[in-house]
Amino acid sequence: MAIEARIRELGLRHQTLDREIQDESTRPACDDARLMELKRQKLRLKEQMESLKARMH
């Protein structure tokens, strides 16, 4: 059950990062370094979620 809660928590953070990426990419003066860091964080979260899901099965 703790793994499922952690996956949900990571999923929420993943969604938040997705919104931040969208916001940053639509800004007139987009900060490319920030955008890349947000994308890296989002990818790390996705990898963590996939790893946890694999452990559940």
Distance bins in CASP14 RR format, pairs under 12 A and 6 or more apart:
PFRMAT RR
TARGET T0000
AUTHOR 0000-0000-0000
RMODE 2
METHOD distances of the structure
MODEL  1
1 7 0 0 0 0 0 1 0 0 0 0 0
1 8 0 0 0 0 0 1 0 0 0 0 0
1 56 0 0 0 0 0 1 0 0 0 0 0
2 8 0 0 0 0 0 1 0 0 0 0 0
2 9 0 0 0 0 0 1 0 0 0 0 0
2 52 0 0 0 0 1 0 0 0 0 0 0
2 55 0 0 0 0 0 1 0 0 0 0 0
2 56 0 0 0 0 0 1 0 0 0 0 0
3 9 0 0 0 0 0 1 0 0 0 0 0
3 10 0 0 0 0 0 1 0 0 0 0 0
3 48 0 0 0 0 0 1 0 0 0 0 0
3 49 0 0 0 0 0 1 0 0 0 0 0
3 51 0 0 0 0 0 1 0 0 0 0 0
3 52 1 0 1 0 0 0 0 0 0 0 0
3 53 0 0 0 0 1 0 0 0 0 0 0
3 54 0 0 0 0 0 1 0 0 0 0 0
3 55 1 0 0 1 0 0 0 0 0 0 0
3 56 1 0 1 0 0 0 0 0 0 0 0
3 57 0 0 0 0 0 1 0 0 0 0 0
4 10 0 0 0 0 0 1 0 0 0 0 0
4 11 0 0 0 0 0 1 0 0 0 0 0
4 49 0 0 0 0 0 1 0 0 0 0 0
4 52 0 0 0 0 1 0 0 0 0 0 0
4 53 0 0 0 0 1 0 0 0 0 0 0
4 55 0 0 0 0 0 1 0 0 0 0 0
4 56 1 0 0 1 0 0 0 0 0 0 0
5 11 0 0 0 0 0 1 0 0 0 0 0
5 12 0 0 0 0 0 1 0 0 0 0 0
5 52 0 0 0 0 0 1 0 0 0 0 0
5 56 0 0 0 0 0 1 0 0 0 0 0
6 12 0 0 0 0 0 1 0 0 0 0 0
6 13 0 0 0 0 0 1 0 0 0 0 0
6 45 0 0 0 0 0 1 0 0 0 0 0
6 48 0 0 0 0 1 0 0 0 0 0 0
6 49 0 0 0 0 1 0 0 0 0 0 0
6 51 0 0 0 0 0 1 0 0 0 0 0
6 52 1 0 0 1 0 0 0 0 0 0 0
6 53 0 0 0 0 0 1 0 0 0 0 0
6 55 0 0 0 0 0 1 0 0 0 0 0
6 56 0 0 0 0 0 1 0 0 0 0 0
7 13 0 0 0 0 0 1 0 0 0 0 0
7 14 0 0 0 0 0 1 0 0 0 0 0
7 45 0 0 0 0 0 1 0 0 0 0 0
7 46 0 0 0 0 0 1 0 0 0 0 0
7 48 0 0 0 0 1 0 0 0 0 0 0
7 49 1 0 1 0 0 0 0 0 0 0 0
7 50 0 0 0 0 1 0 0 0 0 0 0
7 51 0 0 0 0 1 0 0 0 0 0 0
7 52 1 0 1 0 0 0 0 0 0 0 0
7 53 1 0 0 1 0 0 0 0 0 0 0
7 54 0 0 0 0 0 1 0 0 0 0 0
7 55 0 0 0 0 0 1 0 0 0 0 0
7 56 0 0 0 0 1 0 0 0 0 0 0
8 14 0 0 0 0 0 1 0 0 0 0 0
8 15 0 0 0 0 0 1 0 0 0 0 0
8 49 0 0 0 0 1 0 0 0 0 0 0
8 52 0 0 0 0 0 1 0 0 0 0 0
8 53 0 0 0 0 0 1 0 0 0 0 0
9 15 0 0 0 0 0 1 0 0 0 0 0
9 16 0 0 0 0 0 1 0 0 0 0 0
9 45 0 0 0 0 1 0 0 0 0 0 0
9 48 0 0 0 0 0 1 0 0 0 0 0
9 49 0 0 0 0 1 0 0 0 0 0 0
9 52 0 0 0 0 0 1 0 0 0 0 0
10 16 0 0 0 0 0 1 0 0 0 0 0
10 17 0 0 0 0 0 1 0 0 0 0 0
10 41 0 0 0 0 0 1 0 0 0 0 0
10 42 0 0 0 0 0 1 0 0 0 0 0
10 44 0 0 0 0 1 0 0 0 0 0 0
10 45 1 0 1 0 0 0 0 0 0 0 0
10 46 0 0 0 0 1 0 0 0 0 0 0
10 47 0 0 0 0 1 0 0 0 0 0 0
10 48 1 0 1 0 0 0 0 0 0 0 0
10 49 1 0 1 0 0 0 0 0 0 0 0
10 50 0 0 0 0 1 0 0 0 0 0 0
10 51 0 0 0 0 0 1 0 0 0 0 0
10 52 1 0 0 1 0 0 0 0 0 0 0
10 53 0 0 0 0 0 1 0 0 0 0 0
11 17 0 0 0 0 1 0 0 0 0 0 0
11 18 0 0 0 0 1 0 0 0 0 0 0
11 42 0 0 0 0 0 1 0 0 0 0 0
11 45 1 0 0 1 0 0 0 0 0 0 0
11 46 0 0 0 0 1 0 0 0 0 0 0
11 48 0 0 0 0 1 0 0 0 0 0 0
11 49 1 0 0 1 0 0 0 0 0 0 0
11 50 0 0 0 0 0 1 0 0 0 0 0
11 52 0 0 0 0 0 1 0 0 0 0 0
11 53 0 0 0 0 0 1 0 0 0 0 0
12 18 0 0 0 0 0 1 0 0 0 0 0
12 19 0 0 0 0 0 1 0 0 0 0 0
12 45 0 0 0 0 1 0 0 0 0 0 0
12 49 0 0 0 0 0 1 0 0 0 0 0
13 19 0 0 0 0 0 1 0 0 0 0 0
13 20 0 0 0 0 0 1 0 0 0 0 0
13 38 0 0 0 0 0 1 0 0 0 0 0
13 41 0 0 0 0 1 0 0 0 0 0 0
13 42 0 0 0 0 1 0 0 0 0 0 0
13 44 0 0 0 0 0 1 0 0 0 0 0
13 45 1 0 1 0 0 0 0 0 0 0 0
13 46 0 0 0 0 0 1 0 0 0 0 0
13 48 0 0 0 0 1 0 0 0 0 0 0
13 49 0 0 0 0 1 0 0 0 0 0 0
14 20 0 0 0 0 0 1 0 0 0 0 0
14 21 0 0 0 0 0 1 0 0 0 0 0
14 38 0 0 0 0 0 1 0 0 0 0 0
14 39 0 0 0 0 0 1 0 0 0 0 0
14 41 0 0 0 0 1 0 0 0 0 0 0
14 42 1 0 0 1 0 0 0 0 0 0 0
14 43 0 0 0 0 1 0 0 0 0 0 0
14 44 0 0 0 0 1 0 0 0 0 0 0
14 45 1 0 1 0 0 0 0 0 0 0 0
14 46 1 0 0 1 0 0 0 0 0 0 0
14 47 0 0 0 0 0 1 0 0 0 0 0
14 48 0 0 0 0 1 0 0 0 0 0 0
14 49 1 0 0 1 0 0 0 0 0 0 0
14 50 0 0 0 0 0 1 0 0 0 0 0
15 21 0 0 0 0 0 1 0 0 0 0 0
15 22 0 0 0 0 0 1 0 0 0 0 0
15 42 0 0 0 0 1 0 0 0 0 0 0
15 45 0 0 0 0 1 0 0 0 0 0 0
15 46 0 0 0 0 0 1 0 0 0 0 0
15 49 0 0 0 0 0 1 0 0 0 0 0
16 22 0 0 0 0 0 1 0 0 0 0 0
16 23 0 0 0 0 0 1 0 0 0 0 0
16 38 0 0 0 0 1 0 0 0 0 0 0
16 41 0 0 0 0 1 0 0 0 0 0 0
16 42 0 0 0 0 1 0 0 0 0 0 0
16 45 0 0 0 0 1 0 0 0 0 0 0
17 23 0 0 0 0 0 1 0 0 0 0 0
17 24 0 0 0 0 0 1 0 0 0 0 0
17 34 0 0 0 0 0 1 0 0 0 0 0
17 35 0 0 0 0 0 1 0 0 0 0 0
17 37 0 0 0 0 1 0 0 0 0 0 0
17 38 1 0 1 0 0 0 0 0 0 0 0
17 39 0 0 0 0 1 0 0 0 0 0 0
17 40 0 0 0 0 1 0 0 0 0 0 0
17 41 1 0 1 0 0 0 0 0 0 0 0
17 42 1 0 1 0 0 0 0 0 0 0 0
17 43 0 0 0 0 1 0 0 0 0 0 0
17 44 0 0 0 0 1 0 0 0 0 0 0
17 45 1 0 0 1 0 0 0 0 0 0 0
17 46 0 0 0 0 1 0 0 0 0 0 0
18 24 0 0 0 0 0 1 0 0 0 0 0
18 25 0 0 0 0 0 1 0 0 0 0 0
18 38 0 0 0 0 1 0 0 0 0 0 0
18 39 0 0 0 0 1 0 0 0 0 0 0
18 41 0 0 0 0 0 1 0 0 0 0 0
18 42 1 0 0 1 0 0 0 0 0 0 0
18 43 0 0 0 0 0 1 0 0 0 0 0
18 45 0 0 0 0 1 0 0 0 0 0 0
18 46 0 0 0 0 0 1 0 0 0 0 0
19 25 0 0 0 0 0 1 0 0 0 0 0
19 26 0 0 0 0 0 1 0 0 0 0 0
19 38 0 0 0 0 1 0 0 0 0 0 0
19 42 0 0 0 0 0 1 0 0 0 0 0
20 26 0 0 0 0 0 1 0 0 0 0 0
20 27 0 0 0 0 0 1 0 0 0 0 0
20 31 0 0 0 0 0 1 0 0 0 0 0
20 34 0 0 0 0 1 0 0 0 0 0 0
20 35 0 0 0 0 1 0 0 0 0 0 0
20 37 0 0 0 0 0 1 0 0 0 0 0
20 38 1 0 1 0 0 0 0 0 0 0 0
20 39 0 0 0 0 1 0 0 0 0 0 0
20 41 0 0 0 0 1 0 0 0 0 0 0
20 42 0 0 0 0 1 0 0 0 0 0 0
21 27 0 0 0 0 0 1 0 0 0 0 0
21 30 0 0 0 0 0 1 0 0 0 0 0
21 31 0 0 0 0 0 1 0 0 0 0 0
21 32 0 0 0 0 0 1 0 0 0 0 0
21 34 0 0 0 0 1 0 0 0 0 0 0
21 35 1 0 0 1 0 0 0 0 0 0 0
21 36 0 0 0 0 1 0 0 0 0 0 0
21 37 0 0 0 0 0 1 0 0 0 0 0
21 38 1 0 1 0 0 0 0 0 0 0 0
21 39 1 0 0 1 0 0 0 0 0 0 0
21 40 0 0 0 0 0 1 0 0 0 0 0
21 41 0 0 0 0 1 0 0 0 0 0 0
21 42 1 0 0 1 0 0 0 0 0 0 0
21 43 0 0 0 0 0 1 0 0 0 0 0
22 30 0 0 0 0 0 1 0 0 0 0 0
22 35 0 0 0 0 0 1 0 0 0 0 0
22 38 0 0 0 0 1 0 0 0 0 0 0
22 39 0 0 0 0 0 1 0 0 0 0 0
22 42 0 0 0 0 0 1 0 0 0 0 0
23 30 0 0 0 0 1 0 0 0 0 0 0
23 31 0 0 0 0 0 1 0 0 0 0 0
23 34 0 0 0 0 0 1 0 0 0 0 0
23 35 0 0 0 0 0 1 0 0 0 0 0
23 38 0 0 0 0 1 0 0 0 0 0 0
24 30 1 0 0 1 0 0 0 0 0 0 0
24 31 1 0 0 1 0 0 0 0 0 0 0
24 32 0 0 0 0 1 0 0 0 0 0 0
24 33 0 0 0 0 0 1 0 0 0 0 0
24 34 1 0 1 0 0 0 0 0 0 0 0
24 35 1 0 1 0 0 0 0 0 0 0 0
24 36 0 0 0 0 0 1 0 0 0 0 0
24 37 0 0 0 0 1 0 0 0 0 0 0
24 38 1 0 0 1 0 0 0 0 0 0 0
24 39 0 0 0 0 1 0 0 0 0 0 0
24 42 0 0 0 0 0 1 0 0 0 0 0
25 31 0 0 0 0 1 0 0 0 0 0 0
25 32 0 0 0 0 1 0 0 0 0 0 0
25 34 0 0 0 0 0 1 0 0 0 0 0
25 35 1 0 0 1 0 0 0 0 0 0 0
25 36 0 0 0 0 0 1 0 0 0 0 0
25 38 0 0 0 0 1 0 0 0 0 0 0
25 39 0 0 0 0 1 0 0 0 0 0 0
26 35 0 0 0 0 0 1 0 0 0 0 0
27 34 0 0 0 0 1 0 0 0 0 0 0
27 35 0 0 0 0 1 0 0 0 0 0 0
29 35 0 0 0 0 0 1 0 0 0 0 0
30 36 0 0 0 0 0 1 0 0 0 0 0
30 38 0 0 0 0 0 1 0 0 0 0 0
31 37 0 0 0 0 1 0 0 0 0 0 0
31 38 0 0 0 0 1 0 0 0 0 0 0
32 38 0 0 0 0 0 1 0 0 0 0 0
32 39 0 0 0 0 0 1 0 0 0 0 0
33 39 0 0 0 0 0 1 0 0 0 0 0
33 40 0 0 0 0 0 1 0 0 0 0 0
34 40 0 0 0 0 0 1 0 0 0 0 0
34 41 0 0 0 0 0 1 0 0 0 0 0
35 41 0 0 0 0 0 1 0 0 0 0 0
35 42 0 0 0 0 0 1 0 0 0 0 0
36 42 0 0 0 0 0 1 0 0 0 0 0
36 43 0 0 0 0 0 1 0 0 0 0 0
37 43 0 0 0 0 0 1 0 0 0 0 0
37 44 0 0 0 0 0 1 0 0 0 0 0
38 44 0 0 0 0 0 1 0 0 0 0 0
38 45 0 0 0 0 0 1 0 0 0 0 0
39 45 0 0 0 0 0 1 0 0 0 0 0
39 46 0 0 0 0 0 1 0 0 0 0 0
40 46 0 0 0 0 0 1 0 0 0 0 0
40 47 0 0 0 0 0 1 0 0 0 0 0
41 47 0 0 0 0 0 1 0 0 0 0 0
41 48 0 0 0 0 0 1 0 0 0 0 0
42 48 0 0 0 0 0 1 0 0 0 0 0
42 49 0 0 0 0 0 1 0 0 0 0 0
43 49 0 0 0 0 0 1 0 0 0 0 0
43 50 0 0 0 0 0 1 0 0 0 0 0
44 50 0 0 0 0 0 1 0 0 0 0 0
44 51 0 0 0 0 0 1 0 0 0 0 0
45 51 0 0 0 0 0 1 0 0 0 0 0
45 52 0 0 0 0 0 1 0 0 0 0 0
46 52 0 0 0 0 0 1 0 0 0 0 0
46 53 0 0 0 0 0 1 0 0 0 0 0
47 53 0 0 0 0 0 1 0 0 0 0 0
47 54 0 0 0 0 0 1 0 0 0 0 0
48 54 0 0 0 0 0 1 0 0 0 0 0
48 55 0 0 0 0 0 1 0 0 0 0 0
49 55 0 0 0 0 0 1 0 0 0 0 0
49 56 0 0 0 0 0 1 0 0 0 0 0
50 56 0 0 0 0 0 1 0 0 0 0 0
50 57 0 0 0 0 0 1 0 0 0 0 0
51 57 0 0 0 0 0 1 0 0 0 0 0
END
